[in-house]
Amino acid sequence: MMDYNHYILTFYPDDTDLRRLLLKHSRQVADRSLQIAARHPELGADTELLEAAAMLHDIGIVRCSAPSILCHGDEPYIRHGLIGAEMLRSLAADDREALMLEPLARVCERHTGTGLTAAQIERQQLPLPRRDFCPETIEEQIVCYADKFYSKSSPDRVRSVEQTALSLEKFGAEGVRKFLAWAERFESV
């Protein structure tokens, strides 16, 4: 079993409001992700990886500046996924751990919006490397999708599919279409 708590405690050692918010949000995303996997065994999602990835997908927020959600770091919030991926990769003590952490790091860097393309990054002049950060594996897609229903600024609210699609309009029509395709795939019984 993957001990994601060890990685959380490495970067959030103190019982702070930020750690509690991170854990609440991450648990919401993990629970929804696991429900999707249980409803759709035909997807073949690795549930251990899915849970750990959901619990760690936002680990990079600690280094970002977003005071409204208790983040008092120096980096722009749009970089939290890339930062989280770098944080996890930095913990690899050996090749075995590096292999285990890489899928988790990839979820971190690919969950913003419905994924960001190099063209979107260039067009919007985002402070990210000019490359694609789009979910590819089923686990990456499920965590990215599940994350969109929960906001750290309103942690007790769960958005509907319709509300979530509206919230994604700022990322463009392509992201809304991708989200709605995921909804059709993941929400069906």
Accessible surface in RSA format (square Angstrom, percent):
REM  Atomic radii and reference values for relative SASA: ProtOr
REM  Chains: A
REM  Algorithm: Lee & Richards
REM  Probe-radius: 1.40
REM  Slices: 20
REM RES _ NUM      All-atoms   Total-Side   Main-Chain    Non-polar    All polar
REM                ABS   REL    ABS   REL    ABS   REL    ABS   REL    ABS   REL
RES MET A   1   194.25 100.6 122.72  81.2  71.53 170.3  88.30  75.1 105.95 140.4
RES MET A   2    31.13  16.1  21.51  14.2   9.62  22.9  26.86  22.8   4.27   5.7
RES ASP A   3    84.59  59.3  74.26  73.9  10.34  24.4  38.33  90.2  46.26  46.1
RES TYR A   4    28.29  13.2  27.77  15.8   0.52   1.3   9.48   7.1  18.81  23.2
RES ASN A   5    74.16  51.1  74.04  71.5   0.12   0.3  15.55  37.4  58.61  56.6
RES HIS A   6    98.67  53.9  92.27  64.1   6.40  16.4  56.63  58.4  42.04  48.9
RES TYR A   7     9.33   4.4   9.33   5.3   0.00   0.0   2.85   2.1   6.48   8.0
RES ILE A   8     2.23   1.3   2.23   1.7   0.00   0.0   2.23   1.6   0.00   0.0
RES LEU A   9    89.61  49.9  84.66  60.6   4.95  12.5  84.99  59.7   4.62  12.4
RES THR A  10    61.40  43.7  32.26  32.7  29.13  69.4  35.93  48.3  25.47  38.5
RES PHE A  11    33.90  17.0  19.12  11.8  14.78  38.5  22.78  13.8  11.12  31.8
RES TYR A  12     8.28   3.9   3.80   2.2   4.48  11.7   8.28   6.2   0.00   0.0
RES PRO A  13    92.13  67.1  69.63  63.5  22.50  81.8  71.23  58.8  20.90 129.9
RES ASP A  14    93.63  65.6  89.44  89.0   4.19   9.9  21.01  49.4  72.62  72.4
RES ASP A  15    95.13  66.6  68.54  68.2  26.60  62.9  25.51  60.0  69.62  69.4
RES THR A  16    60.02  42.7  54.96  55.7   5.06  12.1  55.45  74.5   4.57   6.9
RES ASP A  17    82.67  57.9  75.62  75.3   7.05  16.7  17.71  41.7  64.96  64.8
RES LEU A  18    19.46  10.8  18.05  12.9   1.42   3.6  18.05  12.7   1.42   3.8
RES ARG A  19    35.17  14.8  35.17  17.9   0.00   0.0   1.07   1.5  34.10  20.7
RES ARG A  20   113.64  47.7 107.70  54.9   5.94  14.1  63.55  86.9  50.09  30.4
RES LEU A  21    19.58  10.9  15.09  10.8   4.48  11.3  18.86  13.2   0.72   1.9
RES LEU A  22     0.14   0.1   0.14   0.1   0.00   0.0   0.14   0.1   0.00   0.0
RES LEU A  23    54.93  30.6  53.58  38.3   1.35   3.4  53.79  37.8   1.14   3.1
RES LYS A  24    86.16  42.0  76.98  47.2   9.18  21.9  46.43  41.8  39.74  42.3
RES HIS A  25     1.52   0.8   1.52   1.1   0.00   0.0   1.25   1.3   0.26   0.3
RES SER A  26     0.00   0.0   0.00   0.0   0.00   0.0   0.00   0.0   0.00   0.0
RES ARG A  27    76.30  32.0  76.30  38.9   0.00   0.0  57.11  78.1  19.19  11.6
RES GLN A  28    34.58  19.3  29.25  21.4   5.33  12.7  22.87  48.7  11.71   8.9
RES VAL A  29     0.00   0.0   0.00   0.0   0.00   0.0   0.00   0.0   0.00   0.0
RES ALA A  30     0.00   0.0   0.00   0.0   0.00   0.0   0.00   0.0   0.00   0.0
RES ASP A  31    61.26  42.9  58.92  58.6   2.34   5.5  18.97  44.6  42.29  42.2
RES ARG A  32    41.43  17.4  40.13  20.5   1.29   3.1   7.22   9.9  34.20  20.7
RES SER A  33     0.00   0.0   0.00   0.0   0.00   0.0   0.00   0.0   0.00   0.0
RES LEU A  34    47.98  26.7  44.21  31.6   3.77   9.5  44.62  31.3   3.36   9.0
RES GLN A  35   103.56  57.9  98.94  72.3   4.61  11.0  33.17  70.6  70.38  53.4
RES ILE A  36     0.25   0.1   0.25   0.2   0.00   0.0   0.25   0.2   0.00   0.0
RES ALA A  37     8.28   7.6   1.92   3.0   6.36  14.5   2.44   3.4   5.84  15.5
RES ALA A  38    83.07  76.4  50.82  78.4  32.25  73.4  63.35  89.2  19.72  52.2
RES ARG A  39    86.79  36.4  63.02  32.1  23.76  56.6  40.64  55.5  46.15  28.0
RES HIS A  40    11.59   6.3  10.98   7.6   0.61   1.6   7.81   8.0   3.79   4.4
RES PRO A  41   102.93  75.0  82.35  75.1  20.59  74.8  89.43  73.8  13.50  83.9
RES GLU A  42   129.54  74.4  87.78  66.4  41.76  99.4  74.87 144.8  54.66  44.6
RES LEU A  43    28.35  15.8   8.52   6.1  19.82  49.8  11.83   8.3  16.52  44.4
RES GLY A  44    60.35  74.4   0.00   N/A  60.35  74.4  35.81  98.3  24.54  54.9
RES ALA A  45    19.03  17.5   0.46   0.7  18.57  42.2   0.46   0.6  18.57  49.2
RES ASP A  46    72.34  50.7  63.02  62.7   9.32  22.0  27.49  64.7  44.85  44.7
RES THR A  47    70.88  50.4  66.88  67.8   4.00   9.5  35.03  47.1  35.85  54.2
RES GLU A  48    76.47  43.9  68.34  51.7   8.13  19.3  30.40  58.8  46.07  37.6
RES LEU A  49    27.30  15.2  27.01  19.3   0.29   0.7  27.01  19.0   0.29   0.8
RES LEU A  50     0.00   0.0   0.00   0.0   0.00   0.0   0.00   0.0   0.00   0.0
RES GLU A  51    30.25  17.4  30.25  22.9   0.00   0.0   0.97   1.9  29.29  23.9
RES ALA A  52     0.66   0.6   0.50   0.8   0.15   0.3   0.50   0.7   0.15   0.4
RES ALA A  53     0.37   0.3   0.00   0.0   0.37   0.8   0.07   0.1   0.31   0.8
RES ALA A  54     0.00   0.0   0.00   0.0   0.00   0.0   0.00   0.0   0.00   0.0
RES MET A  55     7.96   4.1   7.71   5.1   0.24   0.6   7.71   6.6   0.24   0.3
RES LEU A  56     0.00   0.0   0.00   0.0   0.00   0.0   0.00   0.0   0.00   0.0
RES HIS A  57     0.17   0.1   0.00   0.0   0.17   0.4   0.17   0.2   0.00   0.0
RES ASP A  58     0.38   0.3   0.38   0.4   0.00   0.0   0.00   0.0   0.38   0.4
RES ILE A  59     0.22   0.1   0.21   0.2   0.01   0.0   0.22   0.2   0.00   0.0
RES GLY A  60     0.00   0.0   0.00   N/A   0.00   0.0   0.00   0.0   0.00   0.0
RES ILE A  61     0.00   0.0   0.00   0.0   0.00   0.0   0.00   0.0   0.00   0.0
RES VAL A  62    44.89  29.5  34.08  30.8  10.81  26.1  34.08  29.6  10.81  29.3
RES ARG A  63   111.17  46.7 106.76  54.4   4.42  10.5  36.72  50.2  74.45  45.1
RES CYS A  64     0.00   0.0   0.00   0.0   0.00   0.0   0.00   0.0   0.00   0.0
RES SER A  65    55.26  46.7  41.99  56.0  13.27  30.6  16.11  34.3  39.15  54.8
RES ALA A  66    16.36  15.0  10.80  16.7   5.56  12.6  16.36  23.0   0.00   0.0
RES PRO A  67    86.57  63.1  75.91  69.2  10.66  38.7  76.16  62.9  10.41  64.7
RES SER A  68   103.57  87.5  65.38  87.3  38.19  88.0  56.82 121.0  46.74  65.5
RES ILE A  69    16.31   9.3  14.76  11.0   1.55   3.7  16.31  11.7   0.00   0.0
RES LEU A  70    69.54  38.7  66.01  47.2   3.53   8.9  66.01  46.4   3.53   9.5
RES CYS A  71     0.00   0.0   0.00   0.0   0.00   0.0   0.00   0.0   0.00   0.0
RES HIS A  72   137.64  75.2 102.17  71.0  35.47  90.7  80.65  83.1  56.99  66.3
RES GLY A  73    20.20  24.9   0.00   N/A  20.20  24.9  12.36  33.9   7.84  17.6
RES ASP A  74   144.46 101.2 112.70 112.2  31.76  75.1  37.65  88.6 106.81 106.5
RES GLU A  75    61.80  35.5  60.81  46.0   0.99   2.4  12.20  23.6  49.59  40.5
RES PRO A  76    61.47  44.8  51.30  46.8  10.17  37.0  60.93  50.3   0.54   3.4
RES TYR A  77    63.82  29.8  58.96  33.5   4.87  12.7  56.59  42.5   7.23   8.9
RES ILE A  78    43.06  24.5  34.81  25.9   8.25  19.9  37.03  26.7   6.03  16.4
RES ARG A  79    48.47  20.4  48.47  24.7   0.00   0.0   5.67   7.7  42.80  25.9
RES HIS A  80    10.65   5.8  10.65   7.4   0.00   0.0   9.40   9.7   1.25   1.5
RES GLY A  81     2.59   3.2   0.00   N/A   2.59   3.2   2.51   6.9   0.08   0.2
RES LEU A  82    12.43   6.9   9.32   6.7   3.11   7.8   9.32   6.5   3.11   8.4
RES ILE A  83     8.38   4.8   8.38   6.2   0.00   0.0   8.38   6.0   0.00   0.0
RES GLY A  84     0.00   0.0   0.00   N/A   0.00   0.0   0.00   0.0   0.00   0.0
RES ALA A  85     0.00   0.0   0.00   0.0   0.00   0.0   0.00   0.0   0.00   0.0
RES GLU A  86    86.92  49.9  80.42  60.8   6.50  15.5  37.95  73.4  48.97  40.0
RES MET A  87     2.31   1.2   0.00   0.0   2.31   5.5   2.26   1.9   0.05   0.1
RES LEU A  88     0.00   0.0   0.00   0.0   0.00   0.0   0.00   0.0   0.00   0.0
RES ARG A  89    82.95  34.8  68.98  35.2  13.97  33.3  49.21  67.3  33.74  20.4
RES SER A  90    85.78  72.5  45.76  61.1  40.01  92.2  48.94 104.2  36.84  51.6
RES LEU A  91    45.28  25.2  30.63  21.9  14.65  36.8  33.91  23.8  11.38  30.6
RES ALA A  92    34.28  31.5   9.32  14.4  24.95  56.8   9.32  13.1  24.95  66.1
RES ALA A  93    89.76  82.5  49.28  76.0  40.48  92.1  59.45  83.7  30.31  80.3
RES ASP A  94    84.13  58.9  69.94  69.6  14.18  33.5  43.34 102.0  40.79  40.7
RES ASP A  95   120.44  84.4 116.06 115.5   4.37  10.3  34.25  80.6  86.18  86.0
RES ARG A  96   197.25  82.8 190.04  96.9   7.21  17.2  71.21  97.3 126.04  76.4
RES GLU A  97    34.89  20.0  33.26  25.2   1.63   3.9  13.54  26.2  21.35  17.4
RES ALA A  98    42.28  38.9  36.15  55.8   6.14  14.0  38.59  54.3   3.70   9.8
RES LEU A  99   138.56  77.2 129.06  92.3   9.50  23.9 129.85  91.2   8.71  23.4
RES MET A 100    62.79  32.5  52.24  34.6  10.55  25.1  36.90  31.4  25.89  34.3
RES LEU A 101     0.85   0.5   0.85   0.6   0.00   0.0   0.85   0.6   0.00   0.0
RES GLU A 102    61.44  35.3  60.95  46.1   0.49   1.2  36.82  71.2  24.62  20.1
RES PRO A 103    46.70  34.0  43.55  39.7   3.14  11.4  45.99  38.0   0.71   4.4
RES LEU A 104     0.50   0.3   0.00   0.0   0.50   1.3   0.00   0.0   0.50   1.3
RES ALA A 105     0.00   0.0   0.00   0.0   0.00   0.0   0.00   0.0   0.00   0.0
RES ARG A 106    63.09  26.5  63.09  32.2   0.00   0.0  11.84  16.2  51.26  31.1
RES VAL A 107     2.39   1.6   1.65   1.5   0.75   1.8   2.14   1.9   0.25   0.7
RES CYS A 108     0.06   0.0   0.06   0.1   0.00   0.0   0.00   0.0   0.06   0.1
RES GLU A 109    15.31   8.8   8.41   6.4   6.90  16.4   0.22   0.4  15.09  12.3
RES ARG A 110    26.21  11.0  25.36  12.9   0.84   2.0   1.45   2.0  24.76  15.0
RES HIS A 111     3.89   2.1   3.48   2.4   0.41   1.0   2.53   2.6   1.36   1.6
RES THR A 112    19.25  13.7  15.44  15.7   3.81   9.1  14.75  19.8   4.50   6.8
RES GLY A 113     4.27   5.3   0.00   N/A   4.27   5.3   0.72   2.0   3.55   7.9
RES THR A 114     3.95   2.8   3.13   3.2   0.82   2.0   0.06   0.1   3.89   5.9
RES GLY A 115     6.64   8.2   0.00   N/A   6.64   8.2   0.15   0.4   6.50  14.6
RES LEU A 116     4.09   2.3   3.86   2.8   0.23   0.6   3.86   2.7   0.23   0.6
RES THR A 117    31.31  22.3  31.31  31.7   0.00   0.0  28.48  38.3   2.83   4.3
RES ALA A 118    31.84  29.3  30.46  47.0   1.38   3.1  30.79  43.4   1.06   2.8
RES ALA A 119    62.14  57.1  50.13  77.4  12.01  27.3  57.56  81.1   4.57  12.1
RES GLN A 120    10.66   6.0  10.66   7.8   0.00   0.0   1.79   3.8   8.88   6.7
RES ILE A 121     0.00   0.0   0.00   0.0   0.00   0.0   0.00   0.0   0.00   0.0
RES GLU A 122    90.87  52.2  89.34  67.6   1.53   3.6  42.83  82.8  48.04  39.2
RES ARG A 123   166.23  69.8 134.25  68.4  31.98  76.1  78.48 107.3  87.75  53.2
RES GLN A 124    76.37  42.7  51.07  37.3  25.29  60.2  32.92  70.1  43.45  33.0
RES GLN A 125   118.16  66.1  97.31  71.1  20.85  49.6  53.24 113.3  64.92  49.2
RES LEU A 126    27.20  15.1  25.85  18.5   1.35   3.4  25.94  18.2   1.26   3.4
RES PRO A 127    61.57  44.9  45.66  41.6  15.91  57.8  61.40  50.7   0.17   1.1
RES LEU A 128    14.21   7.9   6.56   4.7   7.65  19.2   9.57   6.7   4.64  12.5
RES PRO A 129    50.32  36.7  36.99  33.7  13.32  48.4  49.42  40.8   0.89   5.5
RES ARG A 130   112.58  47.3  83.57  42.6  29.01  69.1  48.27  66.0  64.31  39.0
RES ARG A 131   108.89  45.7 105.17  53.6   3.72   8.9  55.07  75.3  53.82  32.6
RES ASP A 132    86.38  60.5  71.07  70.7  15.30  36.2  21.34  50.2  65.04  64.9
RES PHE A 133     7.49   3.7   6.69   4.1   0.81   2.1   6.70   4.1   0.79   2.3
RES CYS A 134    25.10  19.0  23.49  26.2   1.61   3.8  16.99  43.0   8.11   8.7
RES PRO A 135    13.21   9.6   0.00   0.0  13.21  48.0   0.00   0.0  13.21  82.1
RES GLU A 136   111.33  63.9  91.13  68.9  20.19  48.1  37.63  72.8  73.70  60.2
RES THR A 137    60.96  43.4  52.94  53.7   8.02  19.1  58.46  78.5   2.50   3.8
RES ILE A 138    27.98  15.9  21.91  16.3   6.07  14.6  21.91  15.8   6.07  16.5
RES GLU A 139    17.12   9.8  17.12  13.0   0.00   0.0   0.73   1.4  16.39  13.4
RES GLU A 140     5.09   2.9   3.56   2.7   1.53   3.6   1.71   3.3   3.38   2.8
RES GLN A 141    30.98  17.3  30.98  22.6   0.00   0.0   1.83   3.9  29.15  22.1
RES ILE A 142     0.00   0.0   0.00   0.0   0.00   0.0   0.00   0.0   0.00   0.0
RES VAL A 143     0.00   0.0   0.00   0.0   0.00   0.0   0.00   0.0   0.00   0.0
RES CYS A 144     0.06   0.0   0.06   0.1   0.00   0.0   0.06   0.2   0.00   0.0
RES TYR A 145     0.00   0.0   0.00   0.0   0.00   0.0   0.00   0.0   0.00   0.0
RES ALA A 146     0.00   0.0   0.00   0.0   0.00   0.0   0.00   0.0   0.00   0.0
RES ASP A 147    15.36  10.8  13.54  13.5   1.82   4.3   0.06   0.1  15.31  15.3
RES LYS A 148    18.09   8.8  15.75   9.7   2.33   5.6  18.09  16.3   0.00   0.0
RES PHE A 149     0.61   0.3   0.53   0.3   0.08   0.2   0.53   0.3   0.08   0.2
RES TYR A 150    24.60  11.5  17.38   9.9   7.23  18.8   2.67   2.0  21.93  27.0
RES SER A 151    23.97  20.3  17.02  22.7   6.94  16.0  12.39  26.4  11.57  16.2
RES LYS A 152    23.31  11.4  16.23  10.0   7.08  16.8   2.33   2.1  20.97  22.3
RES SER A 153    76.27  64.4  46.96  62.7  29.31  67.5  30.48  64.9  45.79  64.1
RES SER A 154    45.74  38.6  39.60  52.9   6.14  14.1  16.10  34.3  29.64  41.5
RES PRO A 155    38.21  27.8  37.39  34.1   0.82   3.0  38.17  31.5   0.04   0.3
RES ASP A 156   119.32  83.6  88.23  87.8  31.08  73.5  40.46  95.2  78.86  78.6
RES ARG A 157   114.82  48.2 106.46  54.3   8.37  19.9  49.33  67.4  65.49  39.7
RES VAL A 158    83.51  54.9  60.21  54.5  23.30  56.1  60.21  52.3  23.30  63.2
RES ARG A 159    47.28  19.9  44.35  22.6   2.93   7.0   2.94   4.0  44.34  26.9
RES SER A 160    47.29  40.0  35.65  47.6  11.64  26.8  42.93  91.4   4.36   6.1
RES VAL A 161    37.60  24.7  35.19  31.9   2.41   5.8  35.19  30.6   2.41   6.5
RES GLU A 162   121.66  69.8 117.20  88.7   4.46  10.6  66.47 128.6  55.19  45.1
RES GLN A 163    77.77  43.5  73.13  53.4   4.64  11.1  23.53  50.1  54.24  41.1
RES THR A 164     0.00   0.0   0.00   0.0   0.00   0.0   0.00   0.0   0.00   0.0
RES ALA A 165    11.37  10.5  10.97  16.9   0.40   0.9  11.37  16.0   0.00   0.0
RES LEU A 166   118.22  65.8 107.20  76.7  11.01  27.7 107.55  75.5  10.66  28.7
RES SER A 167    33.60  28.4  18.63  24.9  14.96  34.5  27.19  57.9   6.40   9.0
RES LEU A 168     4.24   2.4   4.24   3.0   0.00   0.0   4.24   3.0   0.00   0.0
RES GLU A 169   102.88  59.1  89.10  67.4  13.78  32.8  27.63  53.4  75.25  61.4
RES LYS A 170   159.89  78.0 119.33  73.2  40.57  96.6  90.03  81.0  69.87  74.4
RES PHE A 171    41.74  20.9  36.51  22.6   5.22  13.6  37.71  22.9   4.02  11.5
RES GLY A 172    30.09  37.1   0.00   N/A  30.09  37.1  29.68  81.5   0.41   0.9
RES ALA A 173    65.25  60.0  50.19  77.5  15.06  34.2  54.93  77.3  10.32  27.3
RES GLU A 174    88.78  51.0  85.55  64.7   3.24   7.7  31.81  61.5  56.98  46.5
RES GLY A 175     3.31   4.1   0.00   N/A   3.31   4.1   3.29   9.0   0.02   0.0
RES VAL A 176    23.19  15.3  23.19  21.0   0.00   0.0  23.19  20.2   0.00   0.0
RES ARG A 177   152.80  64.2 146.03  74.4   6.77  16.1  74.71 102.1  78.09  47.3
RES LYS A 178    57.82  28.2  50.63  31.1   7.18  17.1  45.48  40.9  12.34  13.1
RES PHE A 179     0.00   0.0   0.00   0.0   0.00   0.0   0.00   0.0   0.00   0.0
RES LEU A 180    78.30  43.6  73.07  52.3   5.23  13.1  73.51  51.6   4.79  12.9
RES ALA A 181    61.55  56.6  48.84  75.4  12.71  28.9  56.24  79.2   5.31  14.1
RES TRP A 182    16.90   6.8  16.83   8.1   0.07   0.2   8.67   4.6   8.23  13.4
RES ALA A 183     8.90   8.2   7.42  11.5   1.48   3.4   7.73  10.9   1.17   3.1
RES GLU A 184   140.70  80.8 126.21  95.5  14.48  34.5  50.39  97.5  90.30  73.7
RES ARG A 185   112.74  47.3 101.55  51.8  11.19  26.6  45.20  61.8  67.54  40.9
RES PHE A 186     0.00   0.0   0.00   0.0   0.00   0.0   0.00   0.0   0.00   0.0
RES GLU A 187    56.87  32.6  43.23  32.7  13.64  32.5  22.49  43.5  34.38  28.1
RES SER A 188    57.72  48.8  45.67  60.9  12.05  27.8  43.76  93.2  13.96  19.6
RES VAL A 189   166.19 109.4 103.68  93.9  62.52 150.6 121.32 105.4  44.88 121.7
END  Absolute sums over single chains surface
CHAIN  1 A     8993.6       7393.0       1600.6       4991.1       4002.5
END  Absolute sums over all chains
TOTAL          8993.6       7393.0       1600.6       4991.1       4002.5
